[in-house]
Amino acid sequence: MRKTRITLLLAGLLAAATTLPAHAGPDEALNKAGCVACHAQDKKLVGPAFKEIAAKYRGQKEAAVQLADKVRKGGKGVWGPIPMPANGPDKISDADLKAALDWVLAL
């Protein structure tokens, strides 16, 4: 009897969870925008690790604004010779970019 109640409860929770509106988390936004093709959380790939970026910009008041500008315009030379392409709003929305940068800077 107890097992049946737990099973029904879990089934109900699962059904409720699948009907909730989906919100892209920062990791989803980074993946969708293609950021993870060149960046990883803990290690350098083509570009620096997200943790390295967070460490470099830690304590800087305008870090999120500066990084958003770099993402939008692209750049080269800050982390090495390989350029980062520009990533416009068609690639990552302003809201997703803000969420992603807040996540990166919190690492």
N, C-alpha and C positions, 0 to 999 in steps of 0.2 A: 504494500500500500504506500509506504513512504517513498519507495523508488519511483512509483508512478507519479506521485505529486512532484517530485524533483524533476522528472522527465518533462512533465507538462509545464512546469515553471520555466525550465530552460528553453523549451520550444516556444513559449510565449515571449520570452526575452529576445530570442533570436528573430522571431517574426517582427517584433517592435523595432529592433535595431535595423532590419533591412528596409523598413518603411520610413526611417528618418532621412531628412535631406542630407545629401553628401556634401561635405566641406573638404576641399583639398587642404591637406596639411602641408607644412613647408617642404617636407621630403618629397611629397607628391608633386609639388610645384617645381622643385629643383629637377626632378626626373623628367617631367613633362617638357620643361623648357630646354632640356638637353645639358644642363649644367654638370650632371654626373658623368657625362662623357669625358670630361676633363678634370673634374674635382671629386675628391672623396672626403669623408669626414676626418679621417685620421692619417691619411698618407698622401704624399704628392703623386699626382698622375701626370698629366700634361701641365696642369696648373697647380697652384698650391692647395694644400689640404684646407678644408673649411676651418679647422682648428688653428692653423697657421694664420689665416686671415683674421680670425677673431683675436688672436694674440697681438698681431701687428696693430690693430685698430683699437685695442682695449683702452678705455679711458678717454678716447677722443669724442668730444661732444657731437661733432658733425659726421661721425663715421658712417652712419646709415645713409645720409645724404650723399656723401662722397662715393660710397660703394654703389649706390643706385645709379649715379652718374657714370661710373666706370662700366657697369653692366649695360647701360643704355648705349653708351658711345663706343664701348670696346677700348682696347688699349694695348700697349706693349712696353716692355722695359722695366716694369716695376718688380716683376717676379722672375724675369728671365727674358730670353730672346723670342719666345713663341708668343705671338699676339693672341689676345682674346677678341673674338668677333663681337660686334655690336649686337645687342639683344633687345629689340624693340617691343612695344606693347603687344604686337601680334605673336610674339614668342612667349612672353610672360607678362601677365597683367600687372598693373601698378599694385593692386592689392596683394597678389601672390608674391610679387617682388619684395614688398615691404615685409610680409610674413616670413619669407625665406631669409631676408637679411637680418631680421630680428632674431631668428633661430640661429643663424651663423654667428652673429655677434655675441650670443649668449653662451656659446660653447666654451 
